[in-house]
Amino acid sequence: MAQTERNGPLTRLAGKAKEVAGEVIGNEDLAREGRAGEAGARR
């Protein structure tokens, strides 16, 4: 399995965690960073 294939789901999960954390604490920059990380992991 290639390195990117293994990291894709973990990167997506980390992005989602950042997005949710940012929304909960009201930090839009963190939420935006999380959404960007999720989108990048799907490529």
C-alpha distances in whole Angstrom, upper triangle without the diagonal:
4,7,8,6,7,10,12,13,14,16,17,19,20,22,23,25,26,28,29,31,32,34,35,37,38,36,35,33,31,30,30,27,25,26,24,21,20,21,19,16,16,16
4,6,5,7,9,10,13,14,14,16,18,19,20,22,24,25,26,28,29,31,33,34,35,36,34,33,31,29,28,28,25,23,24,22,19,19,19,16,14,15,14
4,5,5,6,9,11,11,12,14,16,16,18,20,21,22,24,26,27,28,30,32,33,33,31,30,28,26,26,25,22,21,22,20,17,17,18,15,12,14,14
4,5,5,6,9,10,10,12,14,15,15,18,19,20,21,24,25,26,28,29,30,31,29,28,26,23,23,22,19,18,18,17,14,14,14,11,9,10,10
4,6,5,8,10,10,11,14,15,16,18,19,21,22,24,25,26,28,30,31,32,30,29,27,25,24,23,21,19,19,18,15,14,15,13,9,10,10
4,6,7,7,9,11,12,13,15,17,18,19,21,23,24,25,27,28,30,31,29,28,27,24,24,24,21,19,19,19,15,14,16,14,11,12,13
4,6,5,6,8,10,10,12,14,15,16,18,20,21,22,24,25,27,28,26,25,23,20,20,20,17,15,16,15,12,12,13,11,8,11,12
4,6,5,6,9,10,10,12,14,15,16,18,20,21,23,24,26,27,25,23,22,20,19,18,16,14,14,13,10,9,10,9,5,7,9
4,5,5,6,9,10,10,12,14,15,16,18,20,21,22,24,25,24,23,22,19,18,18,16,14,14,14,11,9,11,11,7,8,11
4,5,5,6,8,10,10,12,14,15,16,18,20,21,22,24,22,22,21,17,17,18,15,12,14,14,10,10,13,12,9,11,13
4,5,5,6,9,10,11,12,14,15,16,18,20,21,22,20,19,18,15,15,15,12,10,11,11,7,7,10,8,6,9,11
4,5,5,6,9,10,10,12,14,15,17,18,20,21,19,18,17,14,13,13,12,9,9,10,7,4,8,8,5,7,11
4,5,5,6,9,10,11,12,14,15,16,18,20,18,18,17,14,13,14,13,9,11,12,9,7,11,12,9,11,14
4,5,5,6,9,10,10,12,14,15,16,18,16,16,15,12,11,13,10,7,10,11,8,8,11,11,10,13,15
4,5,5,6,9,10,11,12,14,16,16,14,13,12,9,9,9,7,4,6,7,5,5,8,9,8,11,14
4,5,5,6,8,10,11,12,14,15,14,13,13,10,9,10,10,6,7,10,8,6,10,12,11,12,15
4,5,5,6,8,10,11,12,14,13,13,13,10,9,11,10,7,10,12,10,10,13,14,13,15,19
4,6,5,6,9,10,11,12,10,10,10,6,6,8,7,5,8,10,9,10,13,14,14,16,19
4,6,5,6,9,10,10,9,8,9,6,4,7,7,4,6,9,9,9,12,14,14,15,18
4,5,5,6,9,10,10,10,12,9,7,10,11,8,9,13,12,12,15,17,17,18,21
4,5,5,6,8,8,10,11,8,7,11,11,9,11,14,14,14,17,18,18,20,23
4,6,5,6,5,6,7,5,4,8,9,8,10,13,13,14,16,18,19,20,23
4,6,5,6,7,9,8,6,9,11,10,11,14,15,15,17,19,20,21,24
4,6,8,10,12,10,9,13,14,13,14,17,18,18,20,22,22,24,27
4,6,9,11,9,9,13,14,13,15,18,18,19,22,23,24,26,28
4,6,9,9,8,11,13,13,15,17,18,19,21,23,24,25,28
4,6,6,6,9,10,11,13,15,16,17,19,20,22,23,26
4,5,5,6,8,10,10,12,14,15,16,18,20,21,23
4,5,5,6,9,10,11,12,14,15,16,18,20,22
4,5,5,6,9,10,10,12,14,15,17,19,21
4,5,5,6,9,10,11,13,14,16,17,19
4,5,5,6,9,10,11,12,14,16,17
4,5,5,6,9,10,10,12,15,16
4,5,5,6,9,10,11,13,15
4,5,5,6,9,10,11,13
4,5,5,6,9,10,11
4,5,5,6,9,10
4,5,5,7,9
4,5,5,7
4,5,6
4,6
4
